[in-house]
Structure formats: structure tokens, C-alpha cells
Amino acid sequence: LGAALLTGQGLEKDLPRAVKLFRRAAEQNHAGAMCNLGVLHAQGLGVEKNQEMAKSFYERSVELGDPNGFFNLALVYAQGRDKDFGKAAALARGAHLRGHQQAEELLESLP
């Protein structure tokens, strides 16, 4: 429901309600909701733009095994302020092992 409210796909777009639903789900350890909150913080959509908060949500989603969390955290280490290509590669491999479609491409692009 949160994703539908975020995108407006099938429902009227309602960003504040989507954020509220993602937060509620994250409080119940829903890995996908944590990853979505990370994306929202990274882009400043409906919440304060905050890269550290985004990274924190990605880390929590990785702890719960979310493929998108692995991928997004890999991007943080590949492209962010604190580059660490070793961590980026390890996380991209984790995303790939969990079926993330773009992870292999990210792995190939890392130095």
C-alpha cells in the first residue's frame, strides 16, 4: 500500500501517508519498508533529505536480508562521500545472490 501511495499506481498519490505507512512497517522490522525509507531520505521525498539517515535505513534492511537494501547500500559505498569499493563489491554480491537484477552490472562497473 505504501508503494502504491508513493507512486500513485492504482491509488491517488499521497506521499505523507506513504511515509507514515513505511515508518509503521519499519517499526515492525519490515526490510522493504526500511529500504524505501532510505530511498525517501536519500532523495528528500516527503522527509528531510539526509544521506546518513538513508544509509542507516539501508543498513537495517541489509541486516534483514533485503536485496534492494544490499544494492542501495552498495551504491552508497560506490558513489557516496565515503567511497569504499571493497564494501560496495561485497554488498553488490549480496544483492546479486538475492536476485537483484542490477547488481551484476554494478559489480562490473566497480574498479
C-alpha positions as CSV (number, residue, x, y, z in Angstrom):
1,L,0.0,0.0,0.0
2,G,2.8,2.4,0.8
3,A,4.5,1.9,-2.6
4,A,1.1,2.4,-4.4
5,L,0.6,5.7,-2.4
6,L,4.2,6.7,-3.2
7,T,3.9,6.2,-6.9
8,G,0.2,6.8,-7.4
9,Q,-0.1,3.4,-9.1
10,G,-3.7,2.3,-8.6
11,L,-4.3,4.9,-5.9
12,E,-4.1,8.6,-5.6
13,K,-0.6,9.7,-4.8
14,D,-0.2,10.5,-1.1
15,L,3.4,10.9,-0.1
16,P,2.8,11.8,3.6
17,R,0.6,8.7,4.0
18,A,3.1,6.5,2.3
19,V,5.9,7.8,4.6
20,K,3.6,7.0,7.6
21,L,2.9,3.5,6.4
22,F,6.6,2.8,5.7
23,R,7.5,4.0,9.1
24,R,4.9,1.8,10.8
25,A,6.1,-1.2,8.8
26,A,9.7,-0.4,9.6
27,E,8.9,-0.4,13.3
28,Q,7.8,-4.0,12.8
29,N,11.1,-4.9,11.1
30,H,9.8,-4.9,7.5
31,A,13.0,-4.8,5.5
32,G,11.4,-3.4,2.3
33,A,9.9,-0.6,4.2
34,M,13.3,0.3,5.8
35,C,14.8,0.3,2.3
36,N,12.0,2.5,1.0
37,L,12.5,5.0,3.9
38,G,16.2,5.0,2.9
39,V,15.3,6.0,-0.6
40,L,13.0,8.7,0.6
41,H,15.7,10.2,2.8
42,A,18.3,9.9,0.1
43,Q,16.0,11.9,-2.3
44,G,14.3,14.1,0.2
45,L,10.8,12.9,-0.8
46,G,8.3,13.5,2.0
47,V,11.1,13.6,4.6
48,E,14.2,15.7,5.2
49,K,17.0,14.9,2.7
50,N,19.6,13.1,4.9
51,Q,22.2,10.8,3.4
52,E,23.2,9.4,6.8
53,M,19.6,8.6,7.7
54,A,19.3,6.9,4.3
55,K,22.4,4.9,4.9
56,S,21.1,3.8,8.3
57,F,17.8,2.6,6.9
58,Y,19.7,0.7,4.1
59,E,22.0,-0.9,6.8
60,R,18.9,-2.1,8.8
61,S,17.3,-3.5,5.6
62,V,20.5,-5.4,4.8
63,E,20.5,-6.9,8.3
64,L,17.1,-8.3,7.4
65,G,18.3,-9.6,4.0
66,D,16.6,-7.2,1.6
67,P,18.1,-7.3,-1.9
68,N,17.3,-3.7,-2.6
69,G,18.9,-2.7,0.7
70,F,22.1,-4.5,-0.3
71,F,22.0,-2.8,-3.7
72,N,21.3,0.7,-2.4
73,L,24.0,0.4,0.3
74,A,26.4,-0.8,-2.3
75,L,25.6,2.4,-4.3
76,V,26.3,4.5,-1.2
77,Y,29.8,3.0,-0.9
78,A,30.4,3.1,-4.7
79,Q,29.3,6.6,-5.3
80,G,28.9,8.4,-1.9
81,R,31.1,10.7,0.1
82,D,32.9,7.8,1.9
83,K,33.8,5.6,-1.0
84,D,34.8,2.0,-0.2
85,F,34.8,-0.1,-3.3
86,G,35.5,-3.3,-1.2
87,K,32.3,-2.8,0.8
88,A,30.5,-1.8,-2.4
89,A,31.5,-5.0,-4.1
90,A,30.6,-7.2,-1.1
91,L,27.2,-5.6,-0.9
92,A,26.6,-5.9,-4.6
93,R,27.5,-9.6,-4.5
94,G,25.0,-9.9,-1.7
95,A,22.3,-8.2,-3.8
96,H,23.2,-10.4,-6.7
97,L,22.9,-13.6,-4.7
98,R,19.5,-12.4,-3.5
99,G,18.3,-11.9,-7.1
100,H,18.7,-8.2,-7.6
101,Q,18.7,-7.6,-11.4
102,Q,21.1,-4.6,-11.5
103,A,23.7,-5.9,-9.0
104,E,25.9,-7.7,-11.6
105,E,26.1,-4.5,-13.7
106,L,27.2,-2.6,-10.6
107,L,29.8,-5.2,-9.8
108,E,31.2,-5.0,-13.3
109,S,31.5,-1.2,-13.1
110,L,33.5,-1.1,-9.8
111,P,37.2,-0.6,-10.1
